[in-house]
Amino acid sequence: MSDKAQQNNKPFQTTDDRLQEDDGETTSEDEDDADMLFDDDDDEDMAQEDLDDGGIPREEEEEDDDDDDDDEEMMLQEYDIENIEVYVPLDRVPLANPANENNNDDVIIVRKRKSRVLLPTPSPPATQLDKSVSQLSISQINPKKKKTTTTTTDNQSNNENVEASDNDTEKYKSCFLKVSDRTFKQMLSNAIQDGNKLVQCLDTPEKIYTIRQITELTDQLHFKQLQQALWQEYHSISLKYDFSELKVTKQYAAKHNTCRIHKPSKSAIEKRQETIKRQRERIATELNTHSLQLPVSITEWQPSIDFQILSNAINECVEKIQQKLKQEFQYKHELLELTCADHHLIKKFYNLKPNEEQIELAKKIWQSTADELRAKEQQEILRQHIYLKRLPSKTDKIVNQLVDDNQITLSNPFLDPDQRASFASRCSKIIIQCKFNLMTQQLDELESVVRRHSLTLIDLQNRLFQLNKEDPQLYTNVLIAAIEQRRKAMITRFFHTHLTLEQILILINGLKYIIPCQSLFSRQTINELAKTDYNKISTKIKTCLGKNRMSISDERANKAFPELEKIIYDVYSKPLSRRLRRRAQREHRRVTSLQRLLRQRPDIMICRVDKSPGFYIGNAAIITGKVHEYMNNTAAYEEIIDGHCPLADNLRAVQNLLNYLVTQKAITKAQSDKLLPSLDKLELAHLHALTKVHKPDIPIRPILAGINCPTALLSKFLNNLLAPIYLKVTAELTFTNSVQLVQSLEKYVSKGFFKSTTCFITADVKNLYTVIPREGGRQALIRFLEQYSNQGKIGTLSIDHIWKMARLILDNNTFAYNGKYYKQIRGGAMGSAFTQVYANIYMLEWEQDLIIHQQQHNEIYGRYIDDIFMTTNQTIDEINIELGKAQVKDINIEIEPTIATSVNYLDLTITNENGQLRTTIYHKPTAEPYYLPYTSDHPHRYHRNVPYSALLRAARLCSNVHDFNRERQRIDISLLLSDYPPKLISNQFQRFFQVNKAETLLKYLNERDYQQLHHKLLHHTTRKQAEKRNISIEDLVKKPPVLQPKIYDNKLWYPHYTFESGHRLQFSSQFQSWWKKYYQYPESPVKNINMRLCADKNRTLENLLIHKKPPAAILKRMEPTNS
């Protein structure tokens, strides 16, 4: 659907309803200029036919706003089409959701002066989405019925309407004279830069009224100019297409899937142009009179006003107000052109004198085209319903009845709060999935209908081409071309005339959502914020210039940097649009209310959900109890009884070790300095819990957050040293993602090892990070280093040096929780970078027997940290023997294996269907469909990449075209629920198929074409992946990348700025223009430097709402060391 179509769905209010009134010079032909062409002699009959066909218009959206001034401004922002005559052609009905096909009570038929328009009833105020998705009703609430207003359609009625129009002058006053003074001044202020200074001078009602009058006259003059241009376009079209020859009856239009339009005569057009010309001259004279008086008046005002600035403000204000009216006029002109062209092509076909068989075949082709377009429209309407979170009411009521029934169970007083929360969460997610499945099913049905019509059309076209081959004298190429030209014209006109919805609702936004325009509520002033960004950017640029031997104080720099500072200041100081400001204020109020609640209620805690982007709100005491229960069960933690803060001890230990490594020449002094923590940010690690809401009793996963703890950089260094070696050694045994697993499975199939008897085994290692014994872990690490080192060294570090670093990290896993200090005495800390490679090395020794067994039987063995995957063609008893041996090999390793022909592993569902491998994307039954909301204040490139990346993942992981198509539908619905505009989704989907040369899959679910796409994407190798594959183990051991100096591209520089919606969206292009203007001249030493502006994002909801850290007094306490 076109952008124009989206705009046409909203109320379109003309200034003073001037399409109906022309200041006393109204003639009998004075009908609505933009739409009088769509008049019809049989309106009542056609309206009834549309209703019989089930045509129901879309609903207009109301905005719930208590501010009267806001309502007044809306009168200026949007135009009203109450009296614009619109003909809904037969090929456009039904327009509404199929679920409401027979509900004609919501349609209001208004007939005025031989015209008819279907006016939708208003919808209720937008739902405030401060509930979970499952509690949100996505059905359309039935609006109240309204009475039908009917007027007569004869000539007498036309005259009466004209008289009423003249007598109702007050009703049709321009909205510039209706709005409040505050709103009018705000409009002038927003029209130009620094407009607020102008309106400050309008301090009396007399001054404001004077400016109002001139603004009104300017508006009328612009409107008459627009009318004149429009009727000139009509005149051109009447010459291009002889209106007298394009007579279309109602029956003819129905049989040929076209519509009827009123085509004014040449004399009527000329008469109308003369009327508009007289009106324009009168208004121009009156405006000129006022304009001559105005300069004299404003010079006497105190304070005085610059006449030129005032004139610019008035003109800009009027231009802004009339923008949508211009679009509407342009739309009507284009629609008339398309319809006339359609009629002309039909006439062209009949001029070829086709016989009855040819006419019937042409009509069938056109009918199939129309049917396919209607089905596509229904599909798009459903997508729009999903986008607006409104399902058909019957469907939603059935599903929501489950919620009501569940409330009875949850109200049982014998349920403790934890059980009640668990049951409520699971029920909520199941209901979400139910709604999601219903939407997917409906979309699937509509897609099937579209494909059926498409195939019918192809069959008819093939038949036509076959007849052309058999009898080219009768079925000529000219005849076929005429049929095809008309078919294409139908498609063009269809997508130009159909309407879409525009309202955006807020979804439960998730952890990474960023509320817009946070600087609006900052404690810093605009000048301070702009100065901060300027300093960040200018410092980077000056550093670049200095390194390229360019002056930062010459004449060029003295001009360039003040201009850059002004650009940044202008970006910050320019006022936001009213709509964006109100949304930012609304979302800011919601966040601050939550923050206030958390401060007032220390018994309430908000925390992250494990493996999900959502929040968990629960009782703080219950979460704390679960953490202590986990500590007791694992016996991996002990409290520091004396209450001594170990921060200073940990720092001293790190400093001593690094000094020792420097003296041993294991690392350089520069490398040592990089591994030392920053004393300004230094703090102890702290524990926080992630809740597993998808499991019974809501267990927790403890995480040690220690990004600024003394050992953090050392832990990261050791991981970067050992992880590349481990991954190279275990390249065939480690699944770092689902793509590698699918590659292994398809390779397994291609070698002929996959059979109808093949089963899959998955196993999860229980509490891996906390069960590794200190001595056992040390020995496993030493043996790994001895096997994969060069003469007992990795780079410049000996095995002893590496163990000393590992021991320091493991021995100093100390943290704060709930006002106390703890130490981890077993395993490694979840959240520490080194812990993962440490656990992997320990597991590598444990799994050797299983690896050998699988290799001997040509089976797959792979692992992702604590998740094991295997294939087997042995009997259940035989493979259980091998698994039993593994379970008793190490008392610390406890696995829970599952053996089946269909398993879920990572984000895959892997199935053996009678000897055929099937892989699909796994969605947990209670998982909520979620993508980063489109309304989140991220740079738009993030949002644009989401649909493409989601389809790329689906094409790689789904083994057949039907599963891929279902996943595509799921992605479509999920993105719509996350407020992504349907057009953006469609464009990005189209881009995916075009880039990968698979456009045919958009029309036909061809398995062969899909397999080509699947294998191409599955085995695609990125540049970084290729580089890693080319590095040998010897290179990683002798020259570890982490010990090599980083090589930076001096041709790339990355200045940073703070991104926000609003006027900062244009800052990137403004910056690039500034850079080219001053430093990209031909002889410039930096002409080849690519200056890429990077956006720093504002705080997310996770940053704003989740407070995991204990007070700084606990984390930063530097007590005397115990040494």
N, C-alpha and C positions, 0 to 999 in steps of 0.2 A: 504494500500500500504506500502511496506517495506521501511526502511530507505535506503536500497541499491537502490531501485528503484528511490527514490528521488534524490540520488546522480547522477544516470545515466542520468538524464535529462540535466545536465550541460555539456558544452564543456569539453572534457577530453584530455588534451594535453600531449603527451608523450615526454620525453626529446629527442630532435633531431628527432622526429618521428622515433625512432629506431625500432619500430615494422616493419618498411618498409625497413630499410637499416642496413646493418651489416658490415660496414667498409671494403668493397671490397670482402667479402666472401659470398655475397648473392648468393643463389642458386635459381633454378626455384621454389623451395618449400618455398622460403623465403617470406611468406605472413604474415599478421598481426597476431602475436602470440596469442593475447587474443581472436581473433574473426575469424580466418581462418576456425574454425570448423563449422561456419555457412554459408559456401559457398553453392552454389546451381547450378545445371546444367541448370536450366530453369529460371534464374533470371529475364530476361526481361518479360517473360510471367507472372511470379508471381507478379512482380512489377505492371504490368498493371492490374492484377486481384485485387490487393490491392486497387488500385485507383478506379477501378470500384465499389468495395465494399464501397467506401467512406472513406477509411483510410487516415486520415490527421494527420501528426505528430504534437506534441506540439511545441510551439515556444520557442526558446532559449531567455534568457533575456540578454539584453545588459546593461551595466552600463555606465551612462553618466558621463564621467570624463575627465577633461581637462588636467590632470596631466600625462605627458608622462611616468614618472617614475612609476606611479601607474599602468599604462597599462603594463609596462615591468614586474613589479612584478607579475601581474596576470598571465603572461606567465609561471611563476615558480609555481604558486599556483594551477593551474588547467591544466589538460591534454587535448589534442585535439584528438577527435576521427574521424577526417576527413577521415582517411584512414582505420579505423576499419570497418570490414564488419559485418553488423548486419542484421539478417533475422527476419522480423516481421511476426510471424506465423498468420495463419488465425484466430485463436481464440483471436487475439489482435486487430482486426480492427472492427469497426472504433474506433480511439483513441481520436478524438477531439469532441468539443462541437457539439451537434446535429444541432445547428443553422448554422453551417458551413459545413454540410455534403457534399454539392455538389460543394464546392469551392475548386477545385483542383489546382487553380492557385498559391496557396501559397506553393506548394510542389516542391522541387527541387530533381530530381532523378539524382544521381551521380553513375556511374558504373565504377569500376576500377578492372581489373583483375578478371573477372567472379564474381564480387561481386556487390551488390547494397545496397545503404543506402538512406533512406529518410531523407534529411537534412531540418530542419525547417528554414524558413526565420526569420531573426532577428526582434525582436519587437522594437518599438521606445523606447527612454529613459524613465525611470520610471517617472511617473507623480509626481510632487511635491505637496504634499497635504497640501497646506496652504489655502485652501478654505473650505467652509462648505461642509458637506457630500453631500448635494443635488446638489452642483455645480460640484462635482467630477464625471467625466465620468468613469463608471466601465465597459465600453466596451473595447474590444481589437481593437486598431486602425489597420486598414488593412495595412500590410507592403507592400512595393513595390515588384512588381514581379521581379523575377530574371530568367535569362536564364537557360535552362537545359543543363547540361554538360554530354555528353555521350561518352564513350570510348568503343572500341570493346572488345569482350570477348574471342577471340580465343587464341591459344597458342602463336602465333606471337605477339599478344598484350601483353601477359605476359612478353615475353622477352624484348619487347620495354620498358615496364614499369621498368623492372629491370635496363636496361641501363640508362634510364632517372634518375633513382634513383642514380646510380653511378655518373652521370654527374652533379647532383644537390646537391653536397656535401654542398655547401655554404648554400643552402636553409634549409638543415636539421641539421645545427649546433646546438649544445646544447644551451639551453637558458641561462646557466651559462655564456656563452661567448657572449650573446647578450645584456643582461641587462646593464644598466648604472652602473658606479662605485658606485654611491650613493646607488642604490638599492641593489647591491651585498653586500656592507658593512652593510646595514640595515638587510639583511637576516642573515649574520653571527652574527650580534649583537643580534638578536632575538633568535638565536639558543640556547644560553646558558646564564646562569645568569652572570651578569657583562660583557656581551659581548661587551658593548660600550667601555670598556677599551682596549679590543683587537683591535677593528677596528681603534682606534685612532693611533695605531702604523703603520697601513697601509697607510702611508702618501705620497707614490709615485706610479705612474702608474706601475712601474716595479714590485713592491712588490705585488700589487693587481693582476697583470697578472699571477705572479707565483702561487699565492694562487688559482686563477681561474682555472689554468691548473690542479692542484692537485684535486680541488673540482670536476672538470669535469670528471677526471679519476675515482675518487671514486664513482661518480654517475653512470658511465658506469659499473663499477664492480658490484655495488649493483644491477643494472638493470639485468646484466647477471646472477647473482645468482637467482634473481627472475624468470627470464626466465627458468632457469634450473629446478627450483622447480616446476614451472607450467607444463612444459612438462613431468616431472616425474609423476605429478598427471594425466596428460592425458594418460600416459602409464599405470598407475594403473587402470584407468577407462576402457581402451581398453582390459585389461585382465579380469576385472570384467564383462563387457558386451562385448561379442564377436561382434565387429563391422561388421564383414563379414556377420553375420546372421541378422543384424538389418537394412535391406534394406527397405526404405520407399519411395513410389512414391508420386507424387504430389496429385493424385486423392485419394490415400489411406489416406494421411494426412488430406485432406479436409473432408472425410467421417468420420473420427475418431476424429476430433477436436484436432489434434496434429500438430507438425511442422517437417520439414525436416532439418537435419543438415549434414554437411560434416564431415565424420568420417575418419580421416587419417589412413592409414595402419600402421601396427606395424613397418615395415621397414622405412616408412617415419618419424615416431616419433623417431626412433633410430638414423636415419641420422640427423635429426634436433638437437638432443641432442649432437651428436658429433660436429656439427658445433658450437653450443653455447659453448661447452667445450673449443674448440680451441680459440674462441674469448675471453673467460674469461681468459684463461691462458696468451694470448697476452697482455690484458689490465692489468692483475695483474703484469706482468713483467715490463711493462712501469711505472705503479704506484710505484712499488718497487724502480725503478731507481730514480724517482723524490723524493721519501720519504727519500732515503739515502742522497741525496744532500741537502734536505731542512734544516735539523738541522744545517748544516755548514753555510748555507746562513743566517738563521735568527739570528744566534749568532753575525753576522757581522752587522746586521741592527741596526740602532739607531732611536728610542729606540728598545731594543731587545724584542723578543716575546717568551713566554714559549711554547715549542714544544707540550707538552701534552695538554695544553689548546687549542692550535690551532687545533690539531687533533680532539679533542672532538667537537669543534665548527663545523668543516667540516663534521664530521660524523652525528651530530645532524641535521645540515642543510639539508644534503642529505636525511636523514630519513624522515624529515618533508615534503620535496618536493615529495618524492616517496610514501607517505602515500595513496594518492588517487589512484595511479597506482596499488598498492597492493590490494586495495579494488576492483578495476575493474577486476584484474586478478582473484581474489577470486570469484567474482560474475560470471565470465564466466565459471570458473570451476564448480561452484554449478549449474549453468544453464545447462551445459552439462550433469552433473550427473542426474539432474532431468528429462531432456529430454530422456536420455537413459533409465532411470527407467520407464518412461512413455511408451516408445516403448516396453520395456521388459514385462510390465504388459499387454499390448494389445496382444503381442505374447502368453503370458501365458494363456490368455482367449481363444484364438483360438486353442491352444494345447489341450483344453478340448473337441474339436470337437463339438461345439454347432450347432444346426440346424438353419434354416433361421429365424424362429420365435424368437428364443433366441437371435440371432445376431441383429435382428431388434429392439428388446426390449432393449438390451444393448446400441445400438446406440442412441435410444431415451433418455435413462437415461443420457448418456454422453452429448448428445446435449442439454438437459434441464439444465444440470449442467453448460455447457458453456454459454447458454443464460442467466442464472441467474448471472454468473460472469460478463458477458458483461454489463448487466443492472447495476450491482453494480459499475462497472467501470465508466459508464456514470454518475451515481449518484456522485461518488467521483470526477469526472472531474468538474461537476457543482459546487461542494463544493470548489474545487480549484479555479475556476473562481471567486467565491464569495470572497474567501480568498485573491485573488489578486485584488479585486475590479474591475473585468472586466466581464461585462455581454456580451452576444451576441450583435454584433453591431447594428443589426436591432432593437432589443428591446430597446437598449439604445437611439438610434436616435429618435424613436417614443416618448419616455418619455421626452427627452431633447427638443423636439420641443415645448413642453408646456412651457419650460423655455423661449425660444425665443419669443413666443407669449406674455408671461407675461411681458417681458421687455418693450414691446410697451406701455402697460398700466402703468407700473411703471414710465415711462419717462414723463408722463403727468405733466406739470408744475404746475397744480392746486393742486396737492397732496403736503401737507406739509411733512417735513422730518419724523415726527412721524408716519403719516399714511403710508408713503412709506415703512418705516422700518417694520411696523406691517404687511402690505400686503406681503412684500418680505419674511418675516419670516414664515408666514403661508403657502405661496405658496411653499417655500423651503421644509417645513416639509411634506406637502402633496405629493410632488414629491418623497421624500425619502420613504414615506409609500407605494407609488405606486410601486417603484422599489422593495421594500421589499416584497410586496404581490406577484409580478411576480416571484421572486426567490422562495418564499414559494410554489407557485403553481407548478413550475417546479420540485422542490424536491418531492412534494407530488405525482406527476405523475410518477416519476421514482421509488419511493418507491412502488407504486401500481404495476408497472411492475415487480419489484423484487419479490413482494409477489406472483404475478400470476405465475411466473416461479417456485418459491419455491413450491407452491401448486401443480403445474403440476409434478414436480419432486417427491413429496411425493406420488401422485397418482400412478405414474409409479413404484415406489419402493413398494408400497402396493400391486400393481398388481403382481409384481415379487414374493413377499412373499406369496401371495395367491396361485400362481401357484406352489410354492414350497410345500405348504400344500396339494394341490390337487394331485400333481404328483411328489413326492420327488425323484423318480428314474430318471426322466428326468431333472427336475430343482433342481439339487443337491445343497447342502450347499457350496460345493467347487466352483461351478459356480457362485453362488450369491456373495461369498466372492471375487472372481476374479473381478467381475463387480464393487463391492464397493471399492476394493483396487485401481483400476484404476481411479474411480471417485475422490477419495481423493487425488490421485497423481495429477490429473488435477488442483484441488484447490490449492495445495501446489505450483505447478509450476506457476500457473496464478499469484498469489500474489507475487511471487518472481521476475517475469519478468516485471511487469507493472510500468510505470513511473509516477512520480508526479512532481509538480513544487515547487520551493523553495524560490522565491523572496518574500521579506517582504516589504510592503509599510507602510507608516505612516498614521494613521487615525487621524481625529480630536480627540484629546486625552482626553479632559475633565479636570475637576478641579483637580482630584486626581492623574493625571499623573505625574510621576517623571522622569525628563530627566536623562540619565545615567551619571555616573562618574563625579559628580559635584566637587569632590575634585581636579579634573584636572585643574579647573579654580579658585580654592580658592586662596586667598591672603596669606594664610598660607603655609609654606614650608611642604614638605613631613615629615620631622622630627617632626615638630610641630603637624601635624595631627596625626601621629603615637603615639606621646607622649600623646596626649589628650585621645585617645582610651585606651592606656596602663594604664594611671592613673585611668580611669573609671573602667576598668576591675580589675586591681590589688587591688584597694581600696576595692572593694566588696569582693574579694577573701580573702584578709588579714583580713577583718572584720569577715568573716566566720571562718577562721582559729583561730582567737583570741577567738571567742565565744566557740570554741571547744577545747580550751586549747592547741593549737599547736603553735609552735614558728614561727615567720615570719622573723627570723634572723639567724636560724641555718644553717647548711651545706646544707640541702635539699633545703631550701628557697633560699639560696645564689646561688644555681644552677638553681632552677626552674624559678625564676622571671626574671633573665637576658635572659634565653631562651625564655620565653614568650614575652619579649620585642623585642627580635630578630625576632620571628615569626611575630609579628605585623608589625615591620619595613619592613620585607621582603615582606609582603602582600602589603603594601603601595608602596614600591619602585619598585616592579616588573613591567616592562612595559606592557601596555595593548596591546591586539591584534590590528593590523592595522585597521581591520574592525570596531571594537568597538570604537576605538579612533576617527575614522572619523565620525561615527554616533554621538558620544558625541559632537564633535566639530560642526557638522551641526546643531544639535538641540540647542546647546548653542548659536550659532549665531542667530538663529531665535528668541530665547527668549530675548537676549540682544537687538536685533533690535526693538522688541516690547516695551521693557522697554525704549529705547531711544526715540521712537515715543511718548510714554506717557509723558516723561519729556519735550519734545519739543512742545507738543500739549496739554496744560492744558484744552482745550475745549473738549477733548476726554476722555471718561471714560470707563473702563472695569469693569463689575460687574457680580455677579452670577445670574443665572437664577433660579427662584423659582421652586422647585420640579423637578429639572433637573440638570444633571452634566455639563451643558454647560456654555459658557460665553455669555455675552451680551456686545456689543461694541456700544456705542451711544454718543449722545451729552450730555456733563456734565450739561449744563444749563437746558436742558429738564428734566433730572432726578431730578435735584435740584428743579425745578418747581413742579414736581409731588409730591415730599416729602412735600413741603410747602402746596400744595393743600390737601394732606392727613391730615396734622396737622389741617388745617382750618376746614375741613369737620367733623372730629371727635371731635374737641374741647377738646382734651385730653392732649394738651401740651401748655405750655406758656413759652415765652422767659424770661430769667433773664435780665431785662432791664439794670441794672447798670453794666453788664459785669463782675460781681464778679464770680470768679471760686469757685464752691461749694465743691471742693475736700477736703480741710482742714475741712470744717464744717461737711461733711459726715464722715470723719475719726474720728473726735472728738465725734460725736454721737454714732458711733459703739463702741469706746473705753469706753465711759460712760456707755452704756447699758451692755456691757460684765462685767465691774467692778461691776455694780449693781447686775447682776445675780450671780456673784461669792460670793458677800457678803450675798446674800439671799440663798446661798448654792443650787441654782438651777442647776449650773454646777460647775465643778471643775476648778481650775486654769489651769491645763493642757489642759482641753477642751477649755477654754477661749483662751489660747495661739494659739491653732489650728484654731480658728475662726478669729483671727486677721490677717488682710492682711499683706503681705510682703511689707515693706516700700521701698525696692529696686525696686519692680515691680509696686508699687502703681500708678494708673492713673485713670482718670475719664472715665466713659463709653462714647461710641460714637455711633452715629446712622449711619447705612448704609442701602441701599435699595436693595431688590431682585426684579428683573423684572419678571412679569408674561407675558411672550411673547406669551403664548398660548391663551390669552384673547385679545379682541379688545381694541385698544388704549394703550395696554401695561401698565396696572396699576402696582403699586409697593407694596411690603410688607416691612414695616420698621422693622428693627431688631436693638435692643440695644445690642451692644457687650460690655460686662463689666466684662470679666473674671478676671481682676485685679483691679476692682473698690472696694471701701471699703466694700460694702454690699454683695459682690459675695459669700464669704464663708458662711456668715450667711444665705443667701437665699438658698444655697444648703443644709445647715444643716436643715433648717425648712422644706424643701421639703422632705428630707429623713426621717424626723420625722413623717410627716402627710400623705405622699403619700401611704406608706404600709397600713395604717389604712383605708384610703379611698378606695383603691383597694380591700381590704378584704371585706369591707362593701358592695361595689357595684360589687362584682365579677360576678354576673349574669346580670349586667346592663352595664358593660363597655367592649368595644372591644379594646383591646390593639393591636390587629393585625387581619388580615383577617382569620387566622386559627380559632380563637375563633368564628368568625361569621359563618364560614362554619360548625363548630361543633354545634352551636346553631340551624342553619337551618336544619341540618340532624336530630337532636334530635326532632325538631318541626315536621318533616316529619314522623319520626318513631312513634310518638304519635298519628298520624292520623289527625293532625290539618291542614295539607297542602292539599288544594283542587284546583280544576280547577278555582275557583273564587278568589283565594288568590291574593292579590295585595301587592306590596311593596311600602313603603313610605320612602323617603330620604329628609332630610332638613338640611340646612346649617345655622348656627347662624352667623349673619353679625357682623364682627368686635368685636368678643367676648371679647378679652383681654382689649379693650379700652372702653367698654360700662359699665363696672361694677361700679356702684356708690360707693363712699367710705363708706357711712353709711350702705347701703344695703349689701355690701361685709363684713363689720365688723360684722353685726348682723348674717349673714349666717354662718360665721366662728365661732362665739361664740356659736351659737346653736349646730353646729356640734361638737364642743369640749365638750359642756355640755353633749351631748348624748353619746359620745364615749370617756369618760375619767373615771378614777378611783378616785372617791372622789375629783373631780375637778382638777386632775393632769394626765399628761401623762409622765410617768417616774418620774423624779424629778422636772419637769416643771409644774407650775400651768397655768391655763387658762390665767390669767393676764400676766404671763411671756411670753406666746406664742403670745398673742396679741401685747405686746410691741415690740417683734421682728418683727412681721408682719407689724405693723405700721411703724417701722423704715425703713423697706425695701421699703414699698409703698411711704413713704414721701420723701425718698432720691433717687427716680428714676430720677436722673439728668444726663445730658449728653451734649456732645459737638457735634455740627454739623455746617459745613460751616462757621467756625470761630466764632460761637456764642454759648452761653450756654442756655440750656432749662431744664425745669422740667416737668415731667408727673404728671398731677393733677387728672387724672381719670383712673381707671382700673390699670392693671399691665403691666410691660414692657415685650414685646416680646423679649425673650432672657434671662430673669431672671428665674432661676430654680423654685422659689416659685410661680411664676405667674400661672403655669399650675394647680397645686393642688388648688390654691386659686380660679381660674375660675371654676374648676370642682365642688368644694364645693358649689359655688354660683349657678351653674346650677342644682345641685342635689335637691335643694329646688324648683326651678322653674318647674322641670319635674315630681314632685311627682304625680300630677293628671293624667298625661299621663301614668305613670308607673302603677298606680292602674287600669286605664281603660284597659290597655293591659293585665294585669294579670287576670282581670275578664272575658275577652274574649279569654283567652288561646292564646294570641298573643305574639310576640317578641317585646321587646323594648330594644334598646341598643344605646350607644353613644361613639364616640371617640372624645374627647375634644369638638369641635364645629360641628361635623357631626353626625346627628341623623339617626337611621334606625329603621323601624317598619314594621310589617306585619299586614294585616287586611283581614277579610272576610266580612266586612261590605260594604254597598254601598258607592259610592263616596260622596254622600250628607251626610250620617251619619258620616263618618270619618272626613269630612271637618268641621262639627260642633265641634268635639273635638279639631281639630287643631286650629279652630277659637278661642276657649276658651283659649288655650295656648298662642296664639298670643297677646291677650289683658291682660294676667295675669300680665305681667311686661312690662312697656313701653320701658325698656332698651333692652329687648330681641326681636330681629326681625329675624324671620325665613322665609325661602323660600322653602316650601314643594313641592315635586314632587311625584305623585301617578301613578304607572304604573305596568304592569306585567313583565317588564324588566327594571332594573335600574343598574346604576354603583355606587358602594359604596366602598370607599377605593381603593384597586386595584383589585376589583372583579366586574364581570358582573353577575347579578343574574336574572334568567329568569324562569317564570312559563310557561312551554310548555304543555298546556292541562292537568294540574294536575301533571306534572313531573318536579321536581326541577332540574335546570341546573345551575351550577356555573363554570365560566371560569375566567381566568386572564384578567383584563381590561387593554387595551393599548390605551392611548389617540390617536385620529386619527392623530395628528401631532407630536407624540412622536418619537424621534429618537431611533433606537435600539442601546443600549450602555451597555458595560461591561468594567471594568477596562482593558485598552489595555495590551496585552501580552508583549509589548515592554517597558512598564513602569518599572522603576527600583525598583520594589518591590521584596521581597523574593519570590522564586518560589512557595512556599506553598500557597501563596495567589492565584496565577493563577490556581494552580491545584484544589483548592477547589471551584472555581467559577462554572465550569460546573456541578459538583455534587450538589452544593447548589441550582442552578437554577432548576435542575430537581426535587430536593426534594420539592421545593416550588410549582412547577407545579403539582406534584403528589398529594400534599395536597389540592390544591385549585380547580383542575379540576374534575368535577363530573363524566365524562365519558371518555372512552378510546380515542375516536376520538379527543376530545378537547385537551386531554393530548398529543396526537401525534402531533397535529398542534402546540402546544406550544413547544414541543421538537424540531420541525423543526425551529421554530422561534429562539429558543435559539441557535441552531446549526448555523444558518445564522448570528445571532448577534455576536457570538463568532468568527466566521470566519472574519467578518468585523472588529473585534477588534484584528486581527492578531494572534489569537490562532491557532497553528498548527492543521490541521485536525486530525492528529494521536493522539495528546493529547486529543482532544475533544472526539474522538471515544473511547479512553481508559477509560476516566473518565465516559462517558456514560455507557460503559460496566461494570465498577466498581459499578456504581449505581444499575444496575439491578442485578448484582451478589450478592452484599451485602444484597439487599432486596429480594433475591430469586425470581426474576421476569424475568428471562432470556427469557421466552417464549414470552414476549411482544416485544422483538426485532424482532421476526419473524412474530407473529400473533397478530392482534389487538383484543384480546379476552376480552370481557367485564367482564366476571366473574373473570378472573385472575387480571384484573386491579382493580376491586372493592376490592379485597383482599388487594392489595398493597395500594390503596387509604385509606382504613379504618385503616390499620396498621400504616401508617405514620401520618394520621390525628390525631389519638388518642395517638400517642407516647408521653410519658412524660419524660422529661429530669430530671436529678438528682436535679438540682436547682429548677425546677418547683415542684417536689415532696416535697422538703424541705419547699417551701413557702406555699404549701397547708396544710402542717401539723402544721403550726404556727397558733394559734388561735388569735382572736381579743384581748382577755384578755392578752395574752403574748405580743402583739404589744403595748398595752397600758401600762402595768405595766413595761415591760422591752424593751423599744424601741431599736432596733439594733443599731441605730446611737449613743446611749448613752453608749453602751457596748464597752469595750476595744476589739480591733480587735485581733483575735488569728491567728498568723502567723505559717505556717508550717516550722519549723526549718530545715526540711530535703530538702527544696526547696530554691535555691538561683538563682537570676536572674541578672547576670552581663550583662551590655549593651555595644554594640559596634555599630559603624555607618556602615550600610549596603550599599554596592555598587556592581554593576555588575563587572565582570572581575575576578581578582584573589581573591577578597574577598569572592567569592562564596565558596571557599574551607576553609575559616577561621574557620567556625563552627566545621568542622571535625578535623582540626588541633588543635583547642583549646581542644576538647574532648580527643584527643590523649595525649596532654600535661597533662591534668588533671588526666587521668588514669595513666600516667607514673610516676607522682610524688606524687599523693595523694590518689590513689585507691589501695594501697597495702593492704594485708590482715589485718595487725594490725593497720591500720590507723584509728584515731578517726573520720575521715570524709569519710570513705569508703562507707557509706550508704547515703551520701548527693548527691542529684541530682542537678548538676550545669547546669542550662538551659541558654544558651546564647541567649540574646534577641537582635533583630535587630532594631536599631533606623534608621528611614527612612530619606532621604534627603528632601529638600523643594519641594513641589508640584508646579504645574503651578499656582494654586490659590495663594499660598504664594508668588510666584515670580512676578505675573502680577497684582493681585488685591490689590490696596492700599486703604483700607477703613479708616485707621486711620488719623485723623488730626495731625498736627505737635506735637511733644512731648512738646513743649513750652505751648501749649494750654491744653493738657491732664494732665500734671504733675505740673501745676502751684499751688503752696501752698501759697495762700494768707492768711492774718490774718483772723481768724474766726469772724463771726458777733455776736457771743455770748457775 
